[in-house]
Amino acid sequence: MGTFFSRRAAGLSSITAGALILLYQFAQIILVLTVSESLFNATQSIRFGLALIAMYVLLLALTALYWTEANVVGGLGLVGT
């Protein structure tokens, strides 16, 4: 049976999720200090969309990491160990 995820894909998606979350956090900090309140409010949906994408990528990364480890461990996966 082939696997849907590889360790390389899981690692890459983990790094991507971390970078997106850091980008969102830095945008929150930098924008509140540098731009006007109206521009900050106008870009809120873009920033929250970035955070939502980051959380979905993180969910995919955690699923990929679990999938690869569960295949190594056996039938019950990590829950049965």
PyMOL Python script that loads the backbone (N, CA, C, O; Angstrom):
from pymol import cmd

cmd.read_pdbstr("""\
ATOM      1  N   MET A   1       0.840  -1.177   0.000  1.00  0.00           N
ATOM      2  CA  MET A   1       0.000   0.000   0.000  1.00  0.00           C
ATOM      3  C   MET A   1       0.889   1.246   0.000  1.00  0.00           C
ATOM      4  O   MET A   1       1.773   1.378   0.846  1.00  0.00           O
ATOM      5  N   GLY A   2       0.662   2.132  -0.919  1.00  0.00           N
ATOM      6  CA  GLY A   2       1.445   3.356  -0.996  1.00  0.00           C
ATOM      7  C   GLY A   2       0.994   4.375   0.042  1.00  0.00           C
ATOM      8  O   GLY A   2      -0.128   4.315   0.545  1.00  0.00           O
ATOM      9  N   THR A   3       1.859   5.282   0.346  1.00  0.00           N
ATOM     10  CA  THR A   3       1.512   6.316   1.320  1.00  0.00           C
ATOM     11  C   THR A   3       1.116   7.595   0.609  1.00  0.00           C
ATOM     12  O   THR A   3       1.608   7.898  -0.478  1.00  0.00           O
ATOM     13  N   PHE A   4       0.232   8.331   1.229  1.00  0.00           N
ATOM     14  CA  PHE A   4      -0.192   9.608   0.677  1.00  0.00           C
ATOM     15  C   PHE A   4       0.834  10.701   0.968  1.00  0.00           C
ATOM     16  O   PHE A   4       0.973  11.654   0.201  1.00  0.00           O
ATOM     17  N   PHE A   5       1.540  10.556   2.065  1.00  0.00           N
ATOM     18  CA  PHE A   5       2.472  11.585   2.500  1.00  0.00           C
ATOM     19  C   PHE A   5       3.861  10.985   2.639  1.00  0.00           C
ATOM     20  O   PHE A   5       4.010   9.814   2.987  1.00  0.00           O
ATOM     21  N   SER A   6       4.856  11.777   2.370  1.00  0.00           N
ATOM     22  CA  SER A   6       6.225  11.360   2.622  1.00  0.00           C
ATOM     23  C   SER A   6       6.783  12.208   3.759  1.00  0.00           C
ATOM     24  O   SER A   6       6.212  13.235   4.124  1.00  0.00           O
ATOM     25  N   ARG A   7       7.887  11.770   4.301  1.00  0.00           N
ATOM     26  CA  ARG A   7       8.519  12.560   5.366  1.00  0.00           C
ATOM     27  C   ARG A   7       8.968  13.912   4.846  1.00  0.00           C
ATOM     28  O   ARG A   7       8.888  14.914   5.557  1.00  0.00           O
ATOM     29  N   ARG A   8       9.436  13.944   3.616  1.00  0.00           N
ATOM     30  CA  ARG A   8       9.886  15.202   3.029  1.00  0.00           C
ATOM     31  C   ARG A   8       8.720  16.179   2.868  1.00  0.00           C
ATOM     32  O   ARG A   8       8.860  17.367   3.157  1.00  0.00           O
ATOM     33  N   ALA A   9       7.575  15.681   2.409  1.00  0.00           N
ATOM     34  CA  ALA A   9       6.397  16.543   2.258  1.00  0.00           C
ATOM     35  C   ALA A   9       5.889  17.011   3.621  1.00  0.00           C
ATOM     36  O   ALA A   9       5.445  18.151   3.763  1.00  0.00           O
ATOM     37  N   ALA A  10       5.954  16.139   4.613  1.00  0.00           N
ATOM     38  CA  ALA A  10       5.525  16.524   5.959  1.00  0.00           C
ATOM     39  C   ALA A  10       6.444  17.600   6.528  1.00  0.00           C
ATOM     40  O   ALA A  10       5.976  18.563   7.134  1.00  0.00           O
ATOM     41  N   GLY A  11       7.739  17.438   6.336  1.00  0.00           N
ATOM     42  CA  GLY A  11       8.684  18.441   6.814  1.00  0.00           C
ATOM     43  C   GLY A  11       8.540  19.764   6.104  1.00  0.00           C
ATOM     44  O   GLY A  11       8.597  20.822   6.732  1.00  0.00           O
ATOM     45  N   LEU A  12       8.353  19.712   4.790  1.00  0.00           N
ATOM     46  CA  LEU A  12       8.183  20.937   4.021  1.00  0.00           C
ATOM     47  C   LEU A  12       6.909  21.677   4.415  1.00  0.00           C
ATOM     48  O   LEU A  12       6.912  22.903   4.527  1.00  0.00           O
ATOM     49  N   SER A  13       5.827  20.942   4.625  1.00  0.00           N
ATOM     50  CA  SER A  13       4.592  21.614   5.027  1.00  0.00           C
ATOM     51  C   SER A  13       4.691  22.146   6.453  1.00  0.00           C
ATOM     52  O   SER A  13       4.065  23.157   6.770  1.00  0.00           O
ATOM     53  N   SER A  14       5.455  21.497   7.314  1.00  0.00           N
ATOM     54  CA  SER A  14       5.672  22.022   8.666  1.00  0.00           C
ATOM     55  C   SER A  14       6.444  23.339   8.630  1.00  0.00           C
ATOM     56  O   SER A  14       6.094  24.295   9.323  1.00  0.00           O
ATOM     57  N   ILE A  15       7.484  23.377   7.824  1.00  0.00           N
ATOM     58  CA  ILE A  15       8.271  24.604   7.694  1.00  0.00           C
ATOM     59  C   ILE A  15       7.444  25.717   7.062  1.00  0.00           C
ATOM     60  O   ILE A  15       7.533  26.873   7.476  1.00  0.00           O
ATOM     61  N   THR A  16       6.643  25.370   6.064  1.00  0.00           N
ATOM     62  CA  THR A  16       5.783  26.360   5.416  1.00  0.00           C
ATOM     63  C   THR A  16       4.761  26.920   6.397  1.00  0.00           C
ATOM     64  O   THR A  16       4.529  28.128   6.438  1.00  0.00           O
ATOM     65  N   ALA A  17       4.156  26.043   7.182  1.00  0.00           N
ATOM     66  CA  ALA A  17       3.175  26.495   8.178  1.00  0.00           C
ATOM     67  C   ALA A  17       3.834  27.405   9.204  1.00  0.00           C
ATOM     68  O   ALA A  17       3.266  28.433   9.572  1.00  0.00           O
ATOM     69  N   GLY A  18       5.013  27.045   9.667  1.00  0.00           N
ATOM     70  CA  GLY A  18       5.723  27.883  10.629  1.00  0.00           C
ATOM     71  C   GLY A  18       6.068  29.247  10.059  1.00  0.00           C
ATOM     72  O   GLY A  18       5.946  30.264  10.742  1.00  0.00           O
ATOM     73  N   ALA A  19       6.503  29.266   8.800  1.00  0.00           N
ATOM     74  CA  ALA A  19       6.838  30.544   8.165  1.00  0.00           C
ATOM     75  C   ALA A  19       5.598  31.419   7.986  1.00  0.00           C
ATOM     76  O   ALA A  19       5.665  32.631   8.192  1.00  0.00           O
ATOM     77  N   LEU A  20       4.475  30.823   7.608  1.00  0.00           N
ATOM     78  CA  LEU A  20       3.243  31.590   7.446  1.00  0.00           C
ATOM     79  C   LEU A  20       2.738  32.141   8.780  1.00  0.00           C
ATOM     80  O   LEU A  20       2.252  33.270   8.844  1.00  0.00           O
ATOM     81  N   ILE A  21       2.850  31.350   9.834  1.00  0.00           N
ATOM     82  CA  ILE A  21       2.419  31.824  11.152  1.00  0.00           C
ATOM     83  C   ILE A  21       3.320  32.960  11.628  1.00  0.00           C
ATOM     84  O   ILE A  21       2.834  33.945  12.184  1.00  0.00           O
ATOM     85  N   LEU A  22       4.628  32.829  11.415  1.00  0.00           N
ATOM     86  CA  LEU A  22       5.541  33.916  11.773  1.00  0.00           C
ATOM     87  C   LEU A  22       5.270  35.174  10.965  1.00  0.00           C
ATOM     88  O   LEU A  22       5.309  36.280  11.504  1.00  0.00           O
ATOM     89  N   LEU A  23       4.995  35.012   9.673  1.00  0.00           N
ATOM     90  CA  LEU A  23       4.673  36.157   8.830  1.00  0.00           C
ATOM     91  C   LEU A  23       3.420  36.862   9.335  1.00  0.00           C
ATOM     92  O   LEU A  23       3.373  38.091   9.381  1.00  0.00           O
ATOM     93  N   TYR A  24       2.423  36.100   9.707  1.00  0.00           N
ATOM     94  CA  TYR A  24       1.190  36.686  10.248  1.00  0.00           C
ATOM     95  C   TYR A  24       1.467  37.442  11.546  1.00  0.00           C
ATOM     96  O   TYR A  24       0.979  38.558  11.728  1.00  0.00           O
ATOM     97  N   GLN A  25       2.234  36.854  12.434  1.00  0.00           N
ATOM     98  CA  GLN A  25       2.521  37.489  13.716  1.00  0.00           C
ATOM     99  C   GLN A  25       3.340  38.765  13.532  1.00  0.00           C
ATOM    100  O   GLN A  25       3.066  39.779  14.174  1.00  0.00           O
ATOM    101  N   PHE A  26       4.341  38.715  12.656  1.00  0.00           N
ATOM    102  CA  PHE A  26       5.127  39.916  12.400  1.00  0.00           C
ATOM    103  C   PHE A  26       4.286  41.002  11.747  1.00  0.00           C
ATOM    104  O   PHE A  26       4.457  42.185  12.043  1.00  0.00           O
ATOM    105  N   ALA A  27       3.377  40.605  10.858  1.00  0.00           N
ATOM    106  CA  ALA A  27       2.495  41.592  10.235  1.00  0.00           C
ATOM    107  C   ALA A  27       1.602  42.250  11.277  1.00  0.00           C
ATOM    108  O   ALA A  27       1.355  43.455  11.213  1.00  0.00           O
ATOM    109  N   GLN A  28       1.123  41.475  12.225  1.00  0.00           N
ATOM    110  CA  GLN A  28       0.297  42.039  13.291  1.00  0.00           C
ATOM    111  C   GLN A  28       1.081  43.079  14.097  1.00  0.00           C
ATOM    112  O   GLN A  28       0.565  44.154  14.402  1.00  0.00           O
ATOM    113  N   ILE A  29       2.314  42.753  14.434  1.00  0.00           N
ATOM    114  CA  ILE A  29       3.118  43.647  15.268  1.00  0.00           C
ATOM    115  C   ILE A  29       3.555  44.892  14.487  1.00  0.00           C
ATOM    116  O   ILE A  29       3.436  46.015  14.977  1.00  0.00           O
ATOM    117  N   ILE A  30       4.060  44.679  13.277  1.00  0.00           N
ATOM    118  CA  ILE A  30       4.616  45.790  12.502  1.00  0.00           C
ATOM    119  C   ILE A  30       3.527  46.741  12.018  1.00  0.00           C
ATOM    120  O   ILE A  30       3.689  47.959  12.086  1.00  0.00           O
ATOM    121  N   LEU A  31       2.426  46.190  11.534  1.00  0.00           N
ATOM    122  CA  LEU A  31       1.374  47.047  10.992  1.00  0.00           C
ATOM    123  C   LEU A  31       0.726  47.915  12.062  1.00  0.00           C
ATOM    124  O   LEU A  31       0.392  49.070  11.798  1.00  0.00           O
ATOM    125  N   VAL A  32       0.546  47.386  13.246  1.00  0.00           N
ATOM    126  CA  VAL A  32      -0.100  48.181  14.294  1.00  0.00           C
ATOM    127  C   VAL A  32       0.777  49.355  14.710  1.00  0.00           C
ATOM    128  O   VAL A  32       0.272  50.373  15.183  1.00  0.00           O
ATOM    129  N   LEU A  33       2.084  49.216  14.537  1.00  0.00           N
ATOM    130  CA  LEU A  33       2.998  50.287  14.932  1.00  0.00           C
ATOM    131  C   LEU A  33       3.299  51.283  13.815  1.00  0.00           C
ATOM    132  O   LEU A  33       3.731  52.402  14.092  1.00  0.00           O
ATOM    133  N   THR A  34       3.081  50.897  12.563  1.00  0.00           N
ATOM    134  CA  THR A  34       3.545  51.741  11.471  1.00  0.00           C
ATOM    135  C   THR A  34       2.454  52.362  10.605  1.00  0.00           C
ATOM    136  O   THR A  34       2.696  53.409  10.004  1.00  0.00           O
ATOM    137  N   VAL A  35       1.288  51.782  10.513  1.00  0.00           N
ATOM    138  CA  VAL A  35       0.270  52.299   9.590  1.00  0.00           C
ATOM    139  C   VAL A  35      -0.886  52.914  10.371  1.00  0.00           C
ATOM    140  O   VAL A  35      -1.019  52.740  11.582  1.00  0.00           O
ATOM    141  N   SER A  36      -1.710  53.636   9.631  1.00  0.00           N
ATOM    142  CA  SER A  36      -2.860  54.262  10.274  1.00  0.00           C
ATOM    143  C   SER A  36      -3.902  53.199  10.637  1.00  0.00           C
ATOM    144  O   SER A  36      -3.868  52.067  10.155  1.00  0.00           O
ATOM    145  N   GLU A  37      -4.816  53.608  11.494  1.00  0.00           N
ATOM    146  CA  GLU A  37      -5.828  52.669  11.959  1.00  0.00           C
ATOM    147  C   GLU A  37      -6.752  52.223  10.831  1.00  0.00           C
ATOM    148  O   GLU A  37      -7.189  51.072  10.806  1.00  0.00           O
ATOM    149  N   SER A  38      -7.046  53.111   9.912  1.00  0.00           N
ATOM    150  CA  SER A  38      -7.941  52.750   8.806  1.00  0.00           C
ATOM    151  C   SER A  38      -7.296  51.712   7.885  1.00  0.00           C
ATOM    152  O   SER A  38      -7.971  50.788   7.431  1.00  0.00           O
ATOM    153  N   LEU A  39      -5.994  51.854   7.605  1.00  0.00           N
ATOM    154  CA  LEU A  39      -5.308  50.865   6.784  1.00  0.00           C
ATOM    155  C   LEU A  39      -5.171  49.543   7.530  1.00  0.00           C
ATOM    156  O   LEU A  39      -5.284  48.473   6.932  1.00  0.00           O
ATOM    157  N   PHE A  40      -4.930  49.618   8.816  1.00  0.00           N
ATOM    158  CA  PHE A  40      -4.836  48.407   9.629  1.00  0.00           C
ATOM    159  C   PHE A  40      -6.153  47.647   9.592  1.00  0.00           C
ATOM    160  O   PHE A  40      -6.161  46.423   9.458  1.00  0.00           O
ATOM    161  N   ASN A  41      -7.262  48.361   9.710  1.00  0.00           N
ATOM    162  CA  ASN A  41      -8.572  47.717   9.656  1.00  0.00           C
ATOM    163  C   ASN A  41      -8.901  47.206   8.258  1.00  0.00           C
ATOM    164  O   ASN A  41      -9.569  46.182   8.114  1.00  0.00           O
ATOM    165  N   ALA A  42      -8.440  47.908   7.234  1.00  0.00           N
ATOM    166  CA  ALA A  42      -8.716  47.499   5.859  1.00  0.00           C
ATOM    167  C   ALA A  42      -7.992  46.209   5.494  1.00  0.00           C
ATOM    168  O   ALA A  42      -8.499  45.425   4.692  1.00  0.00           O
ATOM    169  N   THR A  43      -6.828  45.979   6.065  1.00  0.00           N
ATOM    170  CA  THR A  43      -6.053  44.778   5.743  1.00  0.00           C
ATOM    171  C   THR A  43      -6.330  43.625   6.708  1.00  0.00           C
ATOM    172  O   THR A  43      -5.651  42.599   6.656  1.00  0.00           O
ATOM    173  N   GLN A  44      -7.296  43.780   7.565  1.00  0.00           N
ATOM    174  CA  GLN A  44      -7.569  42.754   8.567  1.00  0.00           C
ATOM    175  C   GLN A  44      -8.015  41.437   7.934  1.00  0.00           C
ATOM    176  O   GLN A  44      -7.578  40.373   8.374  1.00  0.00           O
ATOM    177  N   SER A  45      -8.859  41.478   6.933  1.00  0.00           N
ATOM    178  CA  SER A  45      -9.326  40.233   6.318  1.00  0.00           C
ATOM    179  C   SER A  45      -8.196  39.520   5.582  1.00  0.00           C
ATOM    180  O   SER A  45      -8.169  38.290   5.535  1.00  0.00           O
ATOM    181  N   ILE A  46      -7.271  40.273   5.012  1.00  0.00           N
ATOM    182  CA  ILE A  46      -6.124  39.652   4.343  1.00  0.00           C
ATOM    183  C   ILE A  46      -5.234  38.956   5.372  1.00  0.00           C
ATOM    184  O   ILE A  46      -4.775  37.835   5.148  1.00  0.00           O
ATOM    185  N   ARG A  47      -4.995  39.622   6.489  1.00  0.00           N
ATOM    186  CA  ARG A  47      -4.153  39.028   7.528  1.00  0.00           C
ATOM    187  C   ARG A  47      -4.811  37.810   8.153  1.00  0.00           C
ATOM    188  O   ARG A  47      -4.135  36.818   8.426  1.00  0.00           O
ATOM    189  N   PHE A  48      -6.107  37.866   8.384  1.00  0.00           N
ATOM    190  CA  PHE A  48      -6.797  36.713   8.955  1.00  0.00           C
ATOM    191  C   PHE A  48      -6.878  35.567   7.944  1.00  0.00           C
ATOM    192  O   PHE A  48      -6.846  34.397   8.325  1.00  0.00           O
ATOM    193  N   GLY A  49      -6.985  35.905   6.659  1.00  0.00           N
ATOM    194  CA  GLY A  49      -6.938  34.870   5.625  1.00  0.00           C
ATOM    195  C   GLY A  49      -5.591  34.174   5.603  1.00  0.00           C
ATOM    196  O   GLY A  49      -5.519  32.959   5.419  1.00  0.00           O
ATOM    197  N   LEU A  50      -4.522  34.938   5.790  1.00  0.00           N
ATOM    198  CA  LEU A  50      -3.183  34.361   5.875  1.00  0.00           C
ATOM    199  C   LEU A  50      -3.073  33.424   7.081  1.00  0.00           C
ATOM    200  O   LEU A  50      -2.484  32.347   6.984  1.00  0.00           O
ATOM    201  N   ALA A  51      -3.633  33.832   8.196  1.00  0.00           N
ATOM    202  CA  ALA A  51      -3.601  32.980   9.387  1.00  0.00           C
ATOM    203  C   ALA A  51      -4.410  31.705   9.161  1.00  0.00           C
ATOM    204  O   ALA A  51      -4.005  30.633   9.612  1.00  0.00           O
ATOM    205  N   LEU A  52      -5.538  31.802   8.476  1.00  0.00           N
ATOM    206  CA  LEU A  52      -6.359  30.623   8.200  1.00  0.00           C
ATOM    207  C   LEU A  52      -5.628  29.653   7.287  1.00  0.00           C
ATOM    208  O   LEU A  52      -5.664  28.443   7.510  1.00  0.00           O
ATOM    209  N   ILE A  53      -4.966  30.173   6.263  1.00  0.00           N
ATOM    210  CA  ILE A  53      -4.175  29.319   5.371  1.00  0.00           C
ATOM    211  C   ILE A  53      -3.051  28.647   6.150  1.00  0.00           C
ATOM    212  O   ILE A  53      -2.769  27.467   5.944  1.00  0.00           O
ATOM    213  N   ALA A  54      -2.408  29.397   7.044  1.00  0.00           N
ATOM    214  CA  ALA A  54      -1.318  28.837   7.851  1.00  0.00           C
ATOM    215  C   ALA A  54      -1.821  27.706   8.733  1.00  0.00           C
ATOM    216  O   ALA A  54      -1.133  26.697   8.891  1.00  0.00           O
ATOM    217  N   MET A  55      -3.000  27.853   9.307  1.00  0.00           N
ATOM    218  CA  MET A  55      -3.536  26.797  10.171  1.00  0.00           C
ATOM    219  C   MET A  55      -3.911  25.552   9.366  1.00  0.00           C
ATOM    220  O   MET A  55      -3.739  24.434   9.851  1.00  0.00           O
ATOM    221  N   TYR A  56      -4.422  25.728   8.144  1.00  0.00           N
ATOM    222  CA  TYR A  56      -4.721  24.575   7.298  1.00  0.00           C
ATOM    223  C   TYR A  56      -3.449  23.851   6.875  1.00  0.00           C
ATOM    224  O   TYR A  56      -3.422  22.621   6.828  1.00  0.00           O
ATOM    225  N   VAL A  57      -2.405  24.597   6.570  1.00  0.00           N
ATOM    226  CA  VAL A  57      -1.132  23.964   6.216  1.00  0.00           C
ATOM    227  C   VAL A  57      -0.563  23.230   7.425  1.00  0.00           C
ATOM    228  O   VAL A  57       0.002  22.146   7.281  1.00  0.00           O
ATOM    229  N   LEU A  58      -0.707  23.811   8.614  1.00  0.00           N
ATOM    230  CA  LEU A  58      -0.241  23.138   9.818  1.00  0.00           C
ATOM    231  C   LEU A  58      -1.036  21.857  10.076  1.00  0.00           C
ATOM    232  O   LEU A  58      -0.465  20.842  10.478  1.00  0.00           O
ATOM    233  N   LEU A  59      -2.334  21.900   9.849  1.00  0.00           N
ATOM    234  CA  LEU A  59      -3.155  20.700   9.995  1.00  0.00           C
ATOM    235  C   LEU A  59      -2.714  19.623   9.017  1.00  0.00           C
ATOM    236  O   LEU A  59      -2.645  18.449   9.383  1.00  0.00           O
ATOM    237  N   LEU A  60      -2.416  19.999   7.790  1.00  0.00           N
ATOM    238  CA  LEU A  60      -1.915  19.058   6.798  1.00  0.00           C
ATOM    239  C   LEU A  60      -0.560  18.497   7.220  1.00  0.00           C
ATOM    240  O   LEU A  60      -0.303  17.305   7.050  1.00  0.00           O
ATOM    241  N   ALA A  61       0.304  19.343   7.767  1.00  0.00           N
ATOM    242  CA  ALA A  61       1.627  18.894   8.201  1.00  0.00           C
ATOM    243  C   ALA A  61       1.516  17.890   9.346  1.00  0.00           C
ATOM    244  O   ALA A  61       2.202  16.868   9.343  1.00  0.00           O
ATOM    245  N   LEU A  62       0.664  18.173  10.315  1.00  0.00           N
ATOM    246  CA  LEU A  62       0.508  17.244  11.438  1.00  0.00           C
ATOM    247  C   LEU A  62      -0.108  15.928  10.995  1.00  0.00           C
ATOM    248  O   LEU A  62       0.256  14.865  11.498  1.00  0.00           O
ATOM    249  N   THR A  63      -1.044  16.001  10.049  1.00  0.00           N
ATOM    250  CA  THR A  63      -1.623  14.773   9.506  1.00  0.00           C
ATOM    251  C   THR A  63      -0.567  13.960   8.774  1.00  0.00           C
ATOM    252  O   THR A  63      -0.519  12.738   8.909  1.00  0.00           O
ATOM    253  N   ALA A  64       0.274  14.628   8.002  1.00  0.00           N
ATOM    254  CA  ALA A  64       1.336  13.931   7.276  1.00  0.00           C
ATOM    255  C   ALA A  64       2.336  13.303   8.228  1.00  0.00           C
ATOM    256  O   ALA A  64       2.778  12.177   8.003  1.00  0.00           O
ATOM    257  N   LEU A  65       2.699  14.009   9.288  1.00  0.00           N
ATOM    258  CA  LEU A  65       3.633  13.441  10.260  1.00  0.00           C
ATOM    259  C   LEU A  65       3.023  12.232  10.962  1.00  0.00           C
ATOM    260  O   LEU A  65       3.706  11.230  11.175  1.00  0.00           O
ATOM    261  N   TYR A  66       1.755  12.317  11.319  1.00  0.00           N
ATOM    262  CA  TYR A  66       1.087  11.183  11.955  1.00  0.00           C
ATOM    263  C   TYR A  66       1.002  10.017  10.987  1.00  0.00           C
ATOM    264  O   TYR A  66       1.235   8.872  11.375  1.00  0.00           O
ATOM    265  N   TRP A  67       0.670  10.294   9.728  1.00  0.00           N
ATOM    266  CA  TRP A  67       0.506   9.245   8.737  1.00  0.00           C
ATOM    267  C   TRP A  67       1.806   8.470   8.542  1.00  0.00           C
ATOM    268  O   TRP A  67       1.794   7.241   8.479  1.00  0.00           O
ATOM    269  N   THR A  68       2.917   9.181   8.448  1.00  0.00           N
ATOM    270  CA  THR A  68       4.185   8.488   8.231  1.00  0.00           C
ATOM    271  C   THR A  68       4.587   7.673   9.454  1.00  0.00           C
ATOM    272  O   THR A  68       5.093   6.560   9.315  1.00  0.00           O
ATOM    273  N   GLU A  69       4.372   8.209  10.638  1.00  0.00           N
ATOM    274  CA  GLU A  69       4.732   7.474  11.851  1.00  0.00           C
ATOM    275  C   GLU A  69       3.790   6.311  12.103  1.00  0.00           C
ATOM    276  O   GLU A  69       4.220   5.264  12.588  1.00  0.00           O
ATOM    277  N   ALA A  70       2.519   6.472  11.784  1.00  0.00           N
ATOM    278  CA  ALA A  70       1.559   5.392  11.995  1.00  0.00           C
ATOM    279  C   ALA A  70       1.852   4.222  11.071  1.00  0.00           C
ATOM    280  O   ALA A  70       1.659   3.070  11.461  1.00  0.00           O
ATOM    281  N   ASN A  71       2.309   4.489   9.864  1.00  0.00           N
ATOM    282  CA  ASN A  71       2.672   3.404   8.956  1.00  0.00           C
ATOM    283  C   ASN A  71       3.887   2.638   9.454  1.00  0.00           C
ATOM    284  O   ASN A  71       3.989   1.430   9.239  1.00  0.00           O
ATOM    285  N   VAL A  72       4.793   3.316  10.108  1.00  0.00           N
ATOM    286  CA  VAL A  72       5.990   2.657  10.632  1.00  0.00           C
ATOM    287  C   VAL A  72       5.641   1.780  11.825  1.00  0.00           C
ATOM    288  O   VAL A  72       6.153   0.668  11.952  1.00  0.00           O
ATOM    289  N   VAL A  73       4.763   2.284  12.706  1.00  0.00           N
ATOM    290  CA  VAL A  73       4.449   1.594  13.951  1.00  0.00           C
ATOM    291  C   VAL A  73       3.607   0.351  13.710  1.00  0.00           C
ATOM    292  O   VAL A  73       3.853  -0.678  14.338  1.00  0.00           O
ATOM    293  N   GLY A  74       2.633   0.411  12.832  1.00  0.00           N
ATOM    294  CA  GLY A  74       1.860  -0.787  12.557  1.00  0.00           C
ATOM    295  C   GLY A  74       0.363  -0.514  12.482  1.00  0.00           C
ATOM    296  O   GLY A  74      -0.080   0.612  12.255  1.00  0.00           O
ATOM    297  N   GLY A  75      -0.411  -1.605  12.685  1.00  0.00           N
ATOM    298  CA  GLY A  75      -1.851  -1.586  12.465  1.00  0.00           C
ATOM    299  C   GLY A  75      -2.617  -0.579  13.278  1.00  0.00           C
ATOM    300  O   GLY A  75      -3.482   0.113  12.741  1.00  0.00           O
ATOM    301  N   LEU A  76      -2.326  -0.474  14.554  1.00  0.00           N
ATOM    302  CA  LEU A  76      -3.056   0.476  15.384  1.00  0.00           C
ATOM    303  C   LEU A  76      -2.502   1.889  15.305  1.00  0.00           C
ATOM    304  O   LEU A  76      -3.105   2.823  15.832  1.00  0.00           O
ATOM    305  N   GLY A  77      -1.382   2.049  14.664  1.00  0.00           N
ATOM    306  CA  GLY A  77      -0.796   3.372  14.550  1.00  0.00           C
ATOM    307  C   GLY A  77      -0.205   3.834  15.869  1.00  0.00           C
ATOM    308  O   GLY A  77       0.157   3.016  16.715  1.00  0.00           O
ATOM    309  N   LEU A  78      -0.108   5.134  16.043  1.00  0.00           N
ATOM    310  CA  LEU A  78       0.486   5.670  17.260  1.00  0.00           C
ATOM    311  C   LEU A  78      -0.448   5.550  18.456  1.00  0.00           C
ATOM    312  O   LEU A  78       0.006   5.612  19.599  1.00  0.00           O
ATOM    313  N   VAL A  79      -1.748   5.380  18.216  1.00  0.00           N
ATOM    314  CA  VAL A  79      -2.705   5.294  19.325  1.00  0.00           C
ATOM    315  C   VAL A  79      -2.527   3.979  20.081  1.00  0.00           C
ATOM    316  O   VAL A  79      -2.680   3.933  21.302  1.00  0.00           O
ATOM    317  N   GLY A  80      -2.206   2.920  19.357  1.00  0.00           N
ATOM    318  CA  GLY A  80      -2.119   1.601  19.970  1.00  0.00           C
ATOM    319  C   GLY A  80      -0.799   1.279  20.618  1.00  0.00           C
ATOM    320  O   GLY A  80      -0.642   0.187  21.165  1.00  0.00           O
ATOM    321  N   THR A  81       0.161   2.185  20.581  1.00  0.00           N
ATOM    322  CA  THR A  81       1.478   1.841  21.144  1.00  0.00           C
ATOM    323  C   THR A  81       1.524   2.075  22.621  1.00  0.00           C
ATOM    324  O   THR A  81       2.554   1.838  23.252  1.00  0.00           O
TER     325      THR A  81
END
""", "prot")
cmd.dss("prot")
cmd.show_as("cartoon", "prot")
cmd.util.cbc("prot")
cmd.orient("prot")
